[in-house]
Amino acid sequence: MIGCSWLACFSLEPSGMSRSMPIPRLEIAPMTTFRIAVIGAGETGTPLLKQLIAAPFVELAGVADLNLDLPGVRLARENGIAVTSDFMKLADEGEKIDIIIDVTGSGAVREALRQHMMKSGNRHTLIMHERIALLMMSLSLGKAVDARHGEQGYR
């Protein structure tokens, strides 16, 4: 399995059996920079922020949390990232932001973001649910990462 990482590529053999195959490496143009805002800088948001800050292809547009004394807020400030207690200020950035990652676990925050996107006509910015963020963090760490504030569900 030379060239494969934790992600395996499967194809069906004529016999119907699947086998692992190396993932082909394509020559592509340099990666685009993703402009991201994070809502929630607590126990879930802080490790996520560490990964995002370390990624050379990510530009953090801002971090929002009601509690500006959290470690994630301190981390953002130390790295010159704008912080606010009003997550709607980040949403108001409109299409300047590619992805808003919501790791609050709050259905009310998700609904406010959705309503704002519909009213503003912003069809560019993606709202990333906490469960997707946890999946991506788990994949990058090679082990499951759980939400610290319990299962909130997708509403």
VEXMI-489086 format. One record per atom (N, C-alpha, C, O): residue in one letter; x, y, z. Coordinates in nm, 2 decimals. Each point is the difference from the previous one (the first is absolute). Layout:
BEGIN
A/X/Y/Z
...
This chain:
BEGIN
M/0.08/-0.12/0.00
M/-0.08/0.12/0.00
M/0.09/0.13/0.00
M/-0.03/0.09/0.08
I/0.12/-0.09/-0.16
I/0.09/0.12/-0.02
I/-0.08/0.11/-0.04
I/-0.08/-0.01/-0.10
G/0.10/0.13/0.16
G/-0.07/0.12/-0.04
G/-0.14/0.02/0.07
G/-0.06/0.10/-0.02
C/0.02/-0.20/0.10
C/-0.13/0.01/0.07
C/0.02/0.05/0.14
C/0.10/-0.03/0.06
S/-0.19/0.10/-0.01
S/0.00/0.04/0.14
S/-0.12/-0.07/0.07
S/-0.02/-0.12/-0.04
W/-0.04/0.18/0.13
W/-0.11/-0.06/0.07
W/-0.12/-0.02/-0.09
W/-0.09/-0.08/0.03
L/0.08/0.15/-0.15
L/-0.11/-0.01/-0.09
L/0.04/-0.10/-0.11
L/0.10/0.01/-0.06
A/-0.18/-0.11/0.05
A/0.02/-0.11/-0.10
A/-0.09/0.02/-0.12
A/-0.12/0.05/0.02
C/0.16/-0.09/-0.13
C/-0.08/0.01/-0.13
C/-0.04/-0.14/-0.03
C/0.09/-0.09/-0.01
F/-0.21/0.07/-0.02
F/-0.05/-0.14/-0.03
F/-0.05/-0.01/-0.15
F/-0.06/0.10/-0.05
S/0.08/-0.21/-0.01
S/-0.05/-0.02/-0.13
S/-0.05/-0.15/0.00
S/0.05/-0.08/0.07
L/-0.14/0.05/-0.16
L/-0.05/-0.13/-0.01
L/0.07/-0.08/-0.10
L/0.02/0.04/-0.11
E/0.03/-0.16/0.15
E/0.07/-0.09/-0.09
E/-0.11/-0.07/-0.08
E/-0.12/0.00/0.03
P/0.16/-0.06/-0.15
P/-0.10/-0.07/-0.08
P/-0.08/-0.10/0.08
P/-0.11/-0.03/-0.03
S/0.18/-0.03/0.13
S/-0.07/-0.10/0.08
S/-0.10/0.06/0.10
S/-0.07/-0.08/0.07
G/0.07/0.21/-0.06
G/-0.09/0.06/0.09
G/0.06/0.03/0.14
G/-0.06/0.07/0.08
M/0.18/-0.11/-0.06
M/0.07/0.03/0.12
M/0.06/0.14/0.00
M/0.05/0.04/-0.10
S/-0.05/0.03/0.21
S/0.06/0.13/0.00
S/0.15/-0.02/0.05
S/0.03/-0.09/0.08
R/0.05/0.18/-0.12
R/0.14/0.00/0.04
R/0.04/0.14/0.02
R/-0.05/0.09/-0.06
S/0.15/-0.07/0.15
S/0.05/0.13/0.03
S/0.10/0.04/-0.12
S/0.08/-0.08/-0.04
M/-0.09/0.20/0.00
M/0.09/0.06/-0.10
M/0.06/0.13/0.04
M/-0.07/0.07/0.08
P/0.19/-0.04/-0.12
P/0.05/0.13/0.04
P/-0.08/0.11/-0.06
P/-0.05/-0.01/-0.11
I/0.04/0.12/0.18
I/-0.07/0.12/-0.06
I/0.09/0.07/-0.09
I/0.12/0.03/0.04
P/-0.16/-0.01/-0.16
P/0.09/0.07/-0.10
P/0.03/0.14/0.05
P/-0.09/0.07/0.05
R/0.21/-0.02/-0.07
R/0.04/0.13/0.03
R/0.00/0.08/-0.13
R/0.07/-0.02/-0.09
L/-0.15/0.13/0.10
L/-0.02/0.08/-0.12
L/0.08/0.13/0.01
L/0.02/0.05/0.11
E/0.04/-0.01/-0.21
E/0.07/0.13/0.00
E/-0.11/0.11/-0.02
E/-0.06/0.00/-0.11
I/0.05/0.08/0.21
I/-0.10/0.11/-0.01
I/0.06/0.13/0.03
I/0.11/0.01/0.06
A/-0.18/0.10/-0.09
A/0.04/0.13/0.03
A/0.01/0.02/0.16
A/-0.06/-0.08/0.07
P/0.14/0.18/-0.02
P/0.00/0.02/0.14
P/-0.14/0.01/0.06
P/-0.09/0.06/-0.06
M/0.08/-0.11/0.18
M/-0.13/0.00/0.07
M/-0.05/0.14/0.03
M/0.08/0.09/0.03
T/-0.20/-0.07/-0.04
T/-0.07/0.13/0.03
T/0.00/0.02/0.15
T/0.01/-0.09/0.08
T/-0.01/0.21/-0.04
T/-0.01/0.04/0.14
T/-0.15/0.00/0.04
T/-0.08/0.06/-0.08
F/0.05/-0.12/0.19
F/-0.14/-0.01/0.05
F/-0.01/0.11/0.10
F/0.08/0.00/0.10
R/-0.17/0.09/-0.11
R/-0.03/0.11/0.10
R/-0.11/-0.06/0.09
R/-0.11/-0.01/-0.04
I/0.15/-0.01/0.17
I/-0.09/-0.07/0.09
I/-0.02/0.09/0.13
I/0.08/0.07/0.04
A/-0.21/-0.08/0.01
A/-0.03/0.06/0.13
A/-0.05/-0.11/0.09
A/-0.06/-0.10/-0.05
V/0.09/0.10/0.17
V/-0.03/-0.10/0.10
V/-0.09/0.06/0.11
V/0.03/0.10/0.05
I/-0.15/-0.16/-0.03
I/-0.09/0.04/0.11
I/0.01/-0.11/0.10
I/-0.04/-0.11/-0.02
G/0.09/0.15/0.14
G/0.02/-0.09/0.11
G/0.15/-0.02/0.02
G/0.07/-0.06/-0.08
A/-0.02/0.10/0.20
A/0.14/-0.01/0.03
A/0.03/-0.07/0.13
A/0.09/0.03/0.07
G/-0.18/-0.12/-0.04
G/0.01/-0.08/0.12
G/0.08/-0.13/-0.02
G/0.10/0.00/-0.07
E/-0.15/-0.10/0.14
E/0.08/-0.13/0.00
E/0.00/-0.07/-0.14
E/0.09/-0.07/-0.03
T/-0.19/0.10/-0.05
T/0.00/-0.06/-0.14
T/0.07/0.10/-0.09
T/0.08/-0.04/-0.09
G/-0.11/0.17/0.10
G/0.06/0.10/-0.09
G/0.15/0.02/0.02
G/0.07/0.03/-0.10
T/-0.02/-0.04/0.22
T/0.15/0.02/0.02
T/0.09/-0.09/-0.08
T/0.09/0.04/-0.07
P/-0.12/-0.18/0.08
P/0.09/-0.09/-0.08
P/-0.02/0.02/-0.15
P/0.10/-0.01/-0.08
L/-0.22/0.05/0.04
L/-0.03/0.03/-0.14
L/0.08/0.12/-0.05
L/0.06/0.00/-0.10
L/-0.06/0.10/0.19
L/0.08/0.12/-0.03
L/0.15/-0.02/-0.02
L/0.06/0.05/-0.09
K/-0.01/-0.14/0.18
K/0.14/-0.04/-0.01
K/0.03/-0.06/-0.14
K/0.10/0.04/-0.06
Q/-0.19/-0.13/0.02
Q/0.03/-0.06/-0.14
Q/-0.02/0.10/-0.11
Q/0.08/0.00/-0.09
L/-0.18/0.09/0.10
L/-0.02/0.10/-0.10
L/0.12/0.10/-0.01
L/0.04/0.04/-0.11
I/0.01/0.00/0.23
I/0.11/0.10/0.00
I/0.12/-0.06/-0.06
I/0.08/0.07/-0.07
A/-0.06/-0.20/0.09
A/0.12/-0.07/-0.05
A/-0.01/-0.03/-0.15
A/0.10/-0.02/-0.07
A/-0.22/0.03/0.01
A/-0.01/-0.03/-0.14
A/0.03/0.12/-0.09
A/-0.06/0.10/0.01
P/0.16/-0.12/-0.10
P/0.05/0.12/-0.08
P/-0.11/0.04/-0.11
P/0.02/0.11/-0.05
F/-0.12/-0.19/0.03
F/-0.10/0.03/-0.10
F/-0.12/0.05/0.06
F/-0.11/0.02/-0.07
V/0.11/0.02/0.20
V/-0.12/0.05/0.07
V/0.04/0.14/0.05
V/0.10/0.03/0.05
E/-0.20/0.06/-0.08
E/0.01/0.14/0.06
E/-0.12/0.01/0.09
E/-0.12/-0.01/-0.04
L/0.15/0.03/0.17
L/-0.11/0.02/0.09
L/-0.05/0.14/0.00
L/0.07/0.09/0.04
A/-0.20/-0.07/-0.07
A/-0.06/0.13/-0.01
A/-0.04/0.05/0.13
A/-0.01/0.12/0.02
G/-0.02/-0.21/0.07
G/-0.04/0.04/0.14
G/-0.05/-0.11/0.08
G/-0.03/-0.11/-0.05
V/0.02/0.13/0.18
V/-0.05/-0.10/0.10
V/-0.10/0.07/0.08
V/0.02/0.12/0.05
A/-0.14/-0.18/-0.02
A/-0.10/0.05/0.08
A/-0.03/-0.09/0.11
A/-0.01/-0.12/-0.02
D/-0.01/0.17/0.14
D/-0.05/-0.07/0.12
D/-0.06/0.10/0.10
D/0.05/0.11/0.01
L/-0.15/-0.15/0.06
L/-0.06/0.09/0.10
L/0.10/0.03/0.11
L/0.00/0.11/0.06
N/0.08/-0.21/-0.03
N/0.10/0.01/0.11
N/0.14/0.04/-0.06
N/0.06/-0.09/-0.06
L/-0.02/0.21/0.07
L/0.12/0.04/-0.06
L/0.13/-0.03/0.09
L/0.11/0.04/-0.03
D/-0.14/-0.12/0.14
D/0.11/-0.04/0.08
D/0.05/-0.14/-0.02
D/0.08/-0.06/0.07
L/-0.14/-0.01/-0.17
L/0.03/-0.14/-0.03
L/0.14/-0.01/-0.06
L/0.05/0.09/-0.06
P/0.01/-0.21/0.07
P/0.13/-0.03/-0.05
P/0.00/0.02/-0.16
P/0.10/0.05/-0.05
G/-0.20/-0.09/-0.02
G/-0.01/0.02/-0.14
G/0.01/0.15/-0.04
G/0.05/0.03/-0.11
V/-0.12/0.05/0.18
V/0.00/0.15/-0.02
V/0.14/0.05/0.02
V/0.05/0.08/-0.08
R/0.02/-0.12/0.19
R/0.14/0.04/0.02
R/0.09/-0.04/-0.11
R/0.08/0.07/-0.05
L/-0.10/-0.20/0.01
L/0.08/-0.05/-0.11
L/-0.02/0.08/-0.13
L/0.10/0.03/-0.07
A/-0.22/0.00/0.04
A/-0.03/0.09/-0.12
A/0.07/0.13/0.01
A/0.07/0.05/-0.09
R/-0.09/0.02/0.21
R/0.07/0.13/0.02
R/0.15/-0.01/-0.02
R/0.06/0.09/-0.06
E/0.00/-0.19/0.12
E/0.14/-0.02/-0.01
E/0.05/-0.02/-0.14
E/0.12/0.03/-0.03
N/-0.21/-0.07/-0.06
N/0.04/-0.02/-0.14
N/-0.06/0.11/-0.09
N/0.00/-0.02/-0.12
G/-0.04/0.13/0.18
G/-0.04/0.11/-0.08
G/-0.14/-0.02/-0.07
G/-0.03/0.07/-0.10
I/-0.05/-0.16/0.15
I/-0.13/-0.02/-0.06
I/-0.11/0.08/0.08
I/0.00/0.00/0.12
A/-0.08/0.06/-0.20
A/-0.11/0.08/0.06
A/-0.09/-0.09/0.08
A/-0.03/-0.11/-0.03
V/-0.02/0.17/0.15
V/-0.09/-0.07/0.08
V/-0.12/0.09/0.03
V/0.01/0.12/0.01
T/-0.12/-0.18/0.02
T/-0.12/0.07/0.03
T/-0.09/-0.09/0.09
T/0.01/-0.12/-0.01
S/-0.10/0.19/0.08
S/-0.10/-0.08/0.08
S/-0.13/-0.01/-0.08
S/-0.10/-0.06/0.04
D/0.09/0.12/-0.16
D/-0.12/0.01/-0.08
D/0.03/-0.08/-0.13
D/0.06/0.05/-0.09
F/-0.11/-0.17/0.08
F/0.03/-0.09/-0.12
F/-0.06/0.06/-0.12
F/0.05/-0.03/-0.11
M/-0.15/0.11/0.12
M/-0.06/0.06/-0.12
M/0.09/0.10/-0.07
M/-0.02/0.02/-0.12
K/0.12/0.03/0.19
K/0.09/0.09/-0.06
K/0.09/-0.08/-0.10
K/0.03/0.05/-0.11
L/-0.01/-0.17/0.14
L/0.07/-0.09/-0.10
L/-0.09/-0.03/-0.12
L/0.05/0.00/-0.11
A/-0.17/-0.03/0.14
A/-0.10/-0.03/-0.11
A/-0.01/0.12/-0.09
A/-0.03/-0.02/-0.12
D/0.03/0.14/0.18
D/-0.01/0.12/-0.08
D/0.11/0.02/-0.10
D/-0.01/0.09/-0.09
E/0.12/-0.16/0.11
E/0.11/0.01/-0.10
E/-0.04/-0.05/-0.14
E/0.07/0.03/-0.10
G/-0.18/-0.10/0.10
G/-0.05/-0.05/-0.13
G/0.09/-0.09/-0.08
G/0.06/-0.09/0.06
E/-0.05/0.11/-0.18
E/0.07/-0.08/-0.09
E/0.16/0.01/0.01
E/0.07/-0.07/-0.07
K/-0.03/0.15/0.16
K/0.15/0.01/0.03
K/0.04/-0.12/0.08
K/0.12/-0.04/0.00
I/-0.22/-0.04/0.06
I/0.03/-0.12/0.07
I/-0.05/-0.12/-0.08
I/-0.11/0.00/-0.04
D/0.20/-0.10/0.03
D/-0.04/-0.12/-0.08
D/-0.08/-0.09/0.09
D/-0.10/-0.06/-0.04
I/0.15/0.04/0.17
I/-0.06/-0.10/0.08
I/-0.01/0.06/0.14
I/0.09/0.05/0.06
I/-0.21/-0.06/0.00
I/-0.02/0.03/0.14
I/-0.02/-0.14/0.07
I/-0.09/-0.07/-0.02
I/0.18/0.05/0.12
I/0.00/-0.13/0.07
I/-0.07/0.03/0.14
I/0.05/0.07/0.08
D/-0.16/-0.13/-0.06
D/-0.08/0.01/0.12
D/0.03/-0.11/0.09
D/-0.05/-0.11/-0.02
V/0.12/0.13/0.13
V/0.03/-0.11/0.09
V/-0.06/0.04/0.14
V/0.05/-0.04/0.10
T/-0.16/0.11/-0.10
T/-0.07/0.04/0.12
T/-0.09/-0.11/0.06
T/-0.02/-0.01/0.12
G/-0.03/-0.08/-0.21
G/-0.09/-0.10/0.04
G/-0.14/0.06/0.02
G/-0.09/-0.07/0.05
S/0.07/0.19/-0.09
S/-0.13/0.07/0.02
S/-0.09/0.01/-0.12
S/0.04/0.05/-0.10
G/-0.15/-0.11/0.11
G/-0.10/0.00/-0.11
G/-0.04/0.15/-0.04
G/-0.03/0.03/-0.11
A/0.02/0.05/0.22
A/-0.04/0.14/-0.03
A/0.11/0.08/-0.08
A/-0.04/0.08/-0.08
V/0.17/-0.11/0.10
V/0.10/0.06/-0.08
V/-0.01/-0.04/-0.14
V/0.01/0.08/-0.09
R/-0.02/-0.22/0.07
R/-0.01/-0.05/-0.14
R/-0.12/0.06/-0.07
R/0.01/0.04/-0.12
E/-0.12/-0.03/0.19
E/-0.12/0.06/-0.07
E/0.02/0.15/-0.03
E/-0.05/0.04/-0.11
A/0.11/0.03/0.20
A/0.02/0.14/-0.03
A/0.10/0.02/-0.12
A/-0.02/0.09/-0.08
L/0.12/-0.18/0.07
L/0.09/0.01/-0.11
L/-0.08/-0.03/-0.13
L/0.02/0.07/-0.10
R/-0.10/-0.18/0.10
R/-0.08/-0.03/-0.12
R/-0.09/0.11/-0.04
R/0.00/0.03/-0.12
Q/-0.07/0.03/0.21
Q/-0.09/0.11/-0.03
Q/0.07/0.11/-0.06
Q/-0.04/0.07/-0.09
H/0.16/-0.03/0.15
H/0.08/0.11/-0.05
H/0.05/-0.03/-0.14
H/-0.01/0.09/-0.09
M/0.05/-0.21/0.06
M/0.05/-0.03/-0.14
M/-0.11/0.01/-0.10
M/0.02/0.05/-0.11
M/-0.14/-0.09/0.15
M/-0.12/0.01/-0.09
M/-0.04/0.14/-0.02
M/-0.02/0.04/-0.12
K/0.02/0.04/0.22
K/-0.05/0.14/-0.01
K/0.11/0.08/-0.07
K/-0.04/0.09/-0.08
S/0.16/-0.12/0.10
S/0.11/0.08/-0.07
S/0.02/-0.04/-0.14
S/0.07/0.07/-0.08
G/-0.12/-0.19/0.04
G/0.03/-0.05/-0.14
G/0.14/-0.05/-0.02
G/0.04/-0.02/-0.11
N/0.03/-0.01/0.22
N/0.13/-0.05/-0.01
N/0.00/-0.15/-0.04
N/-0.04/-0.08/0.08
R/0.08/0.06/-0.20
R/0.00/-0.14/-0.05
R/0.14/-0.06/-0.01
R/0.02/-0.11/-0.05
H/0.07/0.19/0.10
H/0.14/-0.04/0.00
H/0.05/-0.07/0.13
H/0.06/-0.11/0.00
T/-0.09/0.17/0.11
T/0.05/-0.05/0.13
T/-0.07/-0.12/0.04
T/-0.13/-0.01/0.00
L/0.21/-0.09/0.04
L/-0.06/-0.13/0.05
L/0.00/0.00/0.16
L/0.10/0.05/0.06
I/-0.21/-0.10/-0.01
I/0.00/-0.01/0.15
I/0.03/-0.15/0.03
I/-0.07/-0.09/-0.04
M/0.18/0.07/0.11
M/0.04/-0.13/0.03
M/-0.04/-0.04/0.14
M/0.03/0.06/0.10
H/-0.11/-0.17/-0.09
H/-0.05/-0.05/0.13
H/0.11/-0.06/0.08
H/0.10/-0.05/-0.05
E/-0.12/0.06/0.18
E/0.10/-0.06/0.09
E/0.03/-0.14/-0.02
E/0.11/-0.04/0.02
R/-0.21/-0.05/-0.06
R/0.03/-0.14/-0.02
R/0.10/-0.02/-0.11
R/0.08/-0.09/0.00
I/-0.09/0.18/-0.11
I/0.09/-0.02/-0.11
I/0.14/0.05/0.05
I/0.10/-0.06/-0.04
A/-0.09/0.16/0.12
A/0.13/0.05/0.05
A/0.06/-0.11/0.09
A/0.12/-0.03/-0.01
L/-0.20/-0.04/0.09
L/0.05/-0.11/0.08
L/0.05/-0.12/-0.08
L/0.10/-0.06/0.03
L/-0.17/0.03/-0.14
L/0.04/-0.10/-0.09
L/0.14/0.03/-0.06
L/0.09/-0.08/0.00
M/-0.08/0.21/-0.05
M/0.13/0.04/-0.06
M/0.11/0.00/0.10
M/0.11/-0.04/-0.04
M/-0.13/0.08/0.16
M/0.10/0.00/0.10
M/0.04/-0.14/0.04
M/0.12/-0.03/0.01
S/-0.22/-0.06/0.00
S/0.03/-0.14/0.03
S/0.08/-0.06/-0.11
S/0.10/-0.08/0.03
L/-0.13/0.10/-0.16
L/0.08/-0.05/-0.11
L/0.14/0.05/0.01
L/0.09/-0.08/-0.03
S/-0.07/0.21/0.05
S/0.14/0.05/0.00
S/0.08/-0.05/0.12
S/0.12/-0.01/-0.01
L/-0.19/-0.02/0.12
L/0.07/-0.05/0.12
L/0.01/-0.16/0.00
L/0.08/-0.05/0.08
G/-0.15/-0.01/-0.16
G/0.00/-0.15/-0.01
G/-0.08/-0.06/0.12
G/0.02/-0.12/0.02
K/-0.10/0.19/0.05
K/-0.08/-0.05/0.11
K/-0.12/0.08/0.01
K/-0.01/0.12/-0.04
A/-0.10/-0.17/0.10
A/-0.13/0.07/0.02
A/0.02/0.11/0.09
A/0.05/-0.01/0.11
V/-0.11/0.13/-0.14
V/-0.01/0.11/0.08
V/-0.14/0.03/0.03
V/-0.09/0.00/-0.09
D/0.05/0.01/0.22
D/-0.13/0.02/0.04
D/-0.03/0.14/0.04
D/0.09/0.08/0.04
A/-0.22/-0.03/-0.06
A/-0.04/0.13/0.04
A/0.01/0.00/0.15
A/-0.04/-0.10/0.07
R/0.08/0.21/-0.01
R/0.01/0.01/0.14
R/-0.13/0.04/0.07
R/-0.02/-0.01/0.12
H/-0.08/0.06/-0.20
H/-0.12/0.05/0.07
H/-0.12/-0.09/-0.04
H/-0.11/0.05/0.01
G/0.14/-0.17/-0.04
G/-0.11/-0.10/-0.02
G/-0.06/0.01/-0.14
G/0.03/0.09/-0.08
E/-0.11/-0.19/0.05
E/-0.06/-0.01/-0.14
E/-0.11/0.09/-0.01
E/-0.10/0.00/0.07
Q/0.11/0.10/-0.17
Q/-0.11/0.10/-0.01
Q/-0.09/-0.04/-0.12
Q/-0.11/0.05/-0.01
G/0.16/-0.13/-0.08
G/-0.08/-0.03/-0.12
G/0.00/0.11/-0.10
G/0.04/0.11/0.03
Y/-0.09/-0.14/-0.15
Y/-0.01/0.10/-0.11
Y/-0.14/0.04/-0.01
Y/-0.08/-0.08/-0.04
R/0.05/0.21/0.07
R/-0.13/0.05/0.00
R/-0.01/0.11/-0.11
R/-0.10/0.06/-0.02
